[in-house]
Amino acid sequence: MKPNHRVHEPIIPVHPPVYRALRAETKPGPLDGDLTKPFWQRGEWMDDFHDIEGDSLPKPWKRTRVKVLWDDEALYVGAELTEDQIWATVTERDDVIFRDNDFEVFLAPEDCGHRYYELEMNALNTVWDLYMERPQRDLVRRIIAWDIRGLESAVKISGTLNDPAADNRYWSLELKLPWFSFRECPKDCVKPPRMAPVPGEVWRMDFSRVEYDVDVIGGKYEKRKGPDGRPLPEHNWLWAPTGVIDAHMPEMWGYLIFTENGEDHPLPSEDEVKLVLRRLYYREHIYSCEHGAFTSDARALLGEEADRYGVKAFVTPSLFEGCAEWQGVLWHIDQDGYLWSGEER
């Protein structure tokens, strides 16, 4: 069951994980899922994954490693998933991939809380790519008809697919995501929007792995069932945990910084005021659930933090907008969690 985030305030990380992606020096050639090829030696492995709810729960017992590179043509993702039970059943593109064990990519060119992309794939190299106007906590429709134009993907299996008797070690994957398909979420207001990012540009990003407990019955993998006869819930392992069982929380994701050679480009300074406004968003919804309406008393929700950042809240019976000034720029957030500055909206 999807939790109701509007009556629960997650702990928004002050310092989410950061990954500095290096510019690729060569082309990967035809993709085959092999991460030992020279192209990938330039990339650096990310930190290990965590349980989606954070480190208060057991750490994943199967390792997931990810690398990211980029050039003027595309973003490249390579992942290696340690696995002694390699199986997959979904074969149709844009079907519900997470019914299998899978690997998922989340990308948000803007740090506005809305407008982001997701791609899921399984060990059969079946993909599901989609575009989200808003997080799914707002009960929005997934835009499944959107496709990554020019997407290339490949899987390599160390073992044998759907064979419990095999010596299974891992499955690895490669993705090539051309920049053209990310024009729906331009980083700036240039028209037409530029294609590739520039060094120092920052996106929000996360990676997820879905892992089911399975048993071997009659020589086949079957999802393990609970006392009620239903399959047990899946395990969700993320690079940047969201704190609740929902990966669709862009404000909790890590940072992807595009670099030439790993330069230490700073994170946006305005993240400080964004964090405050996002706290206001969650607390306004908690207040509304308890009192039946939003409140214009920002100090009652944020305490001295409201004074420190000059936070103001404007409400109607069903809407609210919060704002705060940061270094001469006015930042806003609304009841849907959309965050913007100045004339950006």
C-alpha positions in Angstrom: 0.0 0.0 0.0 1.4 3.4 -0.9 1.8 5.5 2.2 0.1 8.9 2.6 3.0 11.3 2.7 0.7 14.2 3.4 0.2 13.0 7.0 3.8 12.1 7.5 6.9 14.3 7.2 9.9 12.4 5.8 13.3 13.5 7.0 14.6 15.4 3.9 18.3 14.9 3.8 20.4 18.0 4.2 23.2 16.4 2.3 21.9 13.8 -0.2 24.6 11.7 -2.0 26.5 13.3 -4.8 27.9 11.7 -7.9 30.3 13.6 -10.2 29.9 12.1 -13.7 33.0 12.3 -15.9 32.8 13.1 -19.6 33.4 9.9 -21.6 36.6 9.9 -23.6 35.6 7.3 -26.2 32.4 5.8 -27.5 31.1 2.6 -26.0 30.6 0.8 -29.3 27.7 -1.7 -29.6 26.2 -2.2 -26.2 26.4 -5.8 -24.8 26.1 -5.3 -21.0 29.8 -5.8 -20.5 31.2 -3.3 -18.0 34.8 -4.5 -18.3 35.3 -2.9 -21.7 37.7 0.1 -21.9 34.8 2.7 -22.2 33.7 2.0 -18.6 37.1 2.1 -16.9 36.9 5.9 -16.8 33.7 5.8 -14.7 33.7 5.6 -10.9 31.4 3.3 -8.9 28.8 4.9 -6.8 28.4 4.2 -3.1 26.5 1.0 -2.2 22.7 1.0 -2.1 20.5 1.3 1.0 17.0 0.0 2.0 14.5 2.5 0.6 13.4 3.4 4.2 17.0 4.1 5.3 19.7 2.5 7.4 17.3 1.7 10.3 16.5 -1.4 8.2 18.9 -4.1 7.2 21.4 -3.2 4.5 20.9 -4.9 1.1 22.5 -8.4 1.1 23.1 -8.3 -2.6 25.4 -5.7 -4.0 24.4 -3.2 -6.6 27.0 -1.0 -8.3 26.4 1.8 -10.8 28.6 4.0 -13.0 27.5 7.1 -15.1 29.4 8.8 -18.0 28.2 11.4 -20.5 29.1 13.2 -23.7 27.4 15.6 -26.0 25.2 12.8 -27.4 23.9 10.9 -24.4 24.0 9.8 -20.8 25.5 6.4 -20.2 24.5 4.2 -17.2 26.2 0.9 -16.3 25.1 -1.3 -13.5 26.1 -4.6 -12.0 23.7 -6.5 -9.8 25.1 -9.4 -7.7 22.6 -12.2 -8.0 22.5 -15.9 -7.5 18.8 -16.2 -8.6 18.6 -14.6 -12.1 15.1 -14.6 -13.4 12.7 -12.5 -15.5 9.3 -13.0 -17.1 8.1 -9.7 -18.5 8.8 -9.4 -22.2 6.7 -6.5 -23.5 8.0 -3.0 -23.6 6.1 -0.6 -21.2 4.7 -3.5 -19.3 5.0 -3.4 -15.5 8.6 -4.4 -15.1 8.8 -4.3 -11.3 6.7 -7.5 -11.2 10.2 -9.0 -11.8 13.5 -8.2 -10.1 14.5 -5.0 -11.9 16.8 -2.0 -12.1 15.4 1.5 -12.2 16.7 4.9 -13.2 15.1 8.2 -12.1 16.2 11.6 -13.6 15.1 15.1 -12.9 16.8 17.8 -14.9 15.1 20.5 -12.8 15.1 20.4 -9.0 11.4 21.6 -8.8 9.8 18.4 -7.4 7.9 17.8 -10.6 8.7 16.8 -14.2 11.0 13.8 -14.2 11.8 10.6 -16.0 11.9 6.9 -15.0 13.3 3.8 -16.8 13.0 0.3 -15.5 14.5 -2.9 -17.0 14.8 -6.5 -16.1 17.3 -9.3 -16.9 15.5 -10.0 -20.2 16.4 -6.4 -21.3 12.7 -5.5 -21.3 12.3 -1.8 -20.6 9.6 0.5 -19.3 10.2 4.2 -19.9 7.8 6.9 -18.7 7.5 10.6 -17.9 6.0 12.0 -14.8 4.5 15.5 -14.6 4.2 15.2 -10.8 5.1 12.6 -8.1 2.7 9.7 -7.9 1.7 10.7 -4.4 -0.6 13.2 -6.1 -2.4 10.2 -7.8 -1.3 11.4 -11.3 -1.2 9.3 -14.4 2.1 7.9 -15.7 2.8 9.1 -19.2 3.7 5.8 -20.6 3.4 6.8 -24.2 6.6 8.9 -23.8 9.6 7.0 -25.0 13.4 7.6 -24.9 14.1 8.3 -28.5 17.2 6.4 -29.6 17.4 4.4 -26.4 20.0 1.6 -26.4 20.1 -1.1 -23.8 21.8 -4.4 -23.2 22.2 -7.1 -20.5 25.0 -9.5 -19.8 24.3 -12.5 -17.5 27.0 -14.3 -15.6 25.0 -17.5 -15.2 21.8 -18.7 -16.9 18.5 -16.9 -17.0 15.6 -18.7 -15.2 17.8 -21.7 -14.3 18.1 -22.3 -10.5 20.7 -25.0 -11.2 23.1 -22.7 -12.9 26.2 -21.0 -11.3 24.6 -17.6 -11.2 26.9 -14.7 -10.2 25.4 -11.4 -11.5 23.7 -9.6 -14.3 25.0 -6.3 -15.7 23.5 -3.7 -18.0 24.3 -0.8 -20.2 22.0 2.1 -21.1 22.5 4.9 -23.6 20.0 7.7 -23.0 20.2 10.4 -25.8 19.7 13.9 -24.6 17.0 14.6 -27.2 14.4 12.8 -25.2 14.9 15.0 -22.1 13.7 18.2 -23.9 10.3 18.0 -22.0 12.2 19.1 -18.9 14.6 21.8 -20.0 17.1 23.0 -17.5 16.6 26.6 -18.5 14.3 28.7 -20.7 16.4 28.7 -23.8 14.2 28.0 -26.8 14.9 25.6 -28.3 16.4 24.1 -25.1 20.0 23.0 -25.4 20.6 19.3 -25.8 23.5 18.2 -23.6 24.2 19.6 -20.2 27.2 21.8 -19.5 30.0 21.0 -17.0 28.9 22.1 -13.6 25.2 21.5 -14.3 23.3 19.7 -11.5 20.4 17.3 -11.9 18.6 15.2 -9.3 19.0 11.4 -9.8 18.3 8.1 -8.1 18.6 4.4 -8.8 16.5 1.6 -7.5 16.6 -2.1 -7.4 13.6 -4.3 -6.8 14.3 -7.7 -5.3 11.8 -10.5 -4.5 12.3 -13.4 -2.2 11.9 -16.6 -4.3 11.8 -20.3 -3.8 12.7 -23.1 -6.2 9.6 -25.2 -6.9 9.6 -27.9 -9.6 12.9 -26.6 -10.9 11.5 -23.0 -11.4 11.7 -19.8 -9.4 8.5 -18.8 -7.7 7.9 -15.8 -5.5 7.8 -16.7 -1.9 4.4 -16.5 -0.3 3.3 -15.4 3.1 0.8 -17.1 5.5 -2.1 -15.6 3.5 -0.9 -17.3 0.3 0.1 -14.1 -1.4 3.6 -13.2 -2.6 5.7 -11.4 0.0 6.3 -7.7 -0.7 9.4 -6.9 -2.7 12.6 -5.4 -1.2 13.4 -1.9 -2.5 17.0 -0.9 -2.5 18.0 2.7 -3.5 21.2 4.7 -4.0 19.5 7.6 -2.2 16.9 6.3 0.2 13.6 8.2 0.4 12.7 7.2 3.9 9.3 5.7 2.9 8.3 3.0 0.5 8.0 5.3 -2.6 10.9 6.1 -4.9 8.9 8.9 -6.5 10.2 11.6 -4.3 12.6 13.8 -6.3 13.3 16.1 -3.3 15.0 13.1 -1.6 17.2 11.9 -4.6 20.9 12.4 -4.9 22.8 14.9 -7.1 24.2 14.2 -10.5 26.9 16.8 -11.3 28.2 16.8 -14.9 32.0 17.3 -15.0 34.8 17.1 -17.5 37.3 15.3 -15.2 35.7 15.1 -11.8 36.1 18.8 -10.9 34.6 19.9 -7.5 31.7 22.0 -8.9 29.6 23.3 -5.9 26.0 22.4 -5.3 23.4 25.1 -5.8 23.5 27.5 -2.8 19.7 27.9 -3.0 19.2 24.3 -1.8 19.3 25.8 1.7 16.0 27.7 1.2 14.5 24.9 -0.9 14.9 22.6 2.1 13.0 25.0 4.3 10.2 25.4 1.8 9.9 21.6 1.4 9.5 21.3 5.2 6.7 23.9 4.9 5.0 21.8 2.2 4.9 18.7 4.3 3.8 20.5 7.5 1.1 22.4 5.7 -0.4 19.0 4.6 -0.1 17.6 8.1 -1.8 20.7 9.5 -4.6 20.4 6.8 -5.2 16.8 7.6 -5.6 17.7 11.3 -7.5 20.9 11.0 -9.3 20.7 7.7 -7.5 23.7 6.1 -4.0 25.1 5.5 -2.6 27.8 7.7 -1.0 31.2 6.9 1.0 31.0 10.1 4.4 29.8 8.8 6.0 30.4 12.1 3.6 27.9 13.8 4.9 25.3 11.3 8.6 26.2 11.1 9.4 28.0 14.3 12.4 30.3 14.3 13.3 28.9 10.8 10.4 30.9 9.4 11.9 34.1 10.8 15.4 33.3 9.7 14.4 32.8 6.1 11.4 35.3 6.0 9.0 32.5 5.1 5.4 33.6 4.3 2.4 31.4 3.6 -0.7 32.4 1.6 -3.7 30.1 1.7 -7.2 29.5 0.5 -9.5 26.7 1.8 -7.8 24.3 -0.6 -4.6 25.9 -1.8 -1.4 27.3 -0.4 1.7 29.0 -1.6 4.8 29.5 0.5 7.7 31.9 -0.3 11.0 32.9 1.0 13.8 35.2 -0.3 17.3 33.9 -0.8 20.1 36.1 -2.0 17.7 38.5 -3.6 15.6 35.9 -5.3 12.1 35.0 -4.2 11.5 31.2 -4.1 8.0 29.7 -4.0 6.3 26.3 -3.3 2.7 25.3 -3.7 0.3 22.7 -2.3 1.5 20.2 -5.0 5.1 20.5 -3.9 6.1 22.4 -7.0 9.1 24.7 -6.3 10.2 27.6 -8.5 11.9 31.0 -8.3 11.2 34.4 -9.8 9.6 34.1 -13.2 10.6 30.4 -13.8 7.1 29.0 -13.6 
